[in-house]
């Protein structure tokens, strides 16, 4: 009775990896995957900004307050006492 072998040898695994890495189909799929990943990261960043904006608005901070703070920082050239706490 013949003994069945399962799986691939180490050499077969390395050869298959090399073949797949050289495949234009793999390269195309990698590009599509990177684009999808970047778009998802962009989405997560926007969600985080929305969450932080809601928190700022709920604590009473407005865009006008931030504009004034930004102008003050630009005028003074430093960020002394320009934390969010100083807006209240």
Buried (B, 14 or more C-beta within 10 A) or exposed (E): EEEEEEEEEEEEEEEEEEEEEEEEEEEEEEEEEEEEEEEEEEEEEEEEEEEEEEEBEEEEBEEEBEEEBEEBEEEEEEEEEBEEEEBE
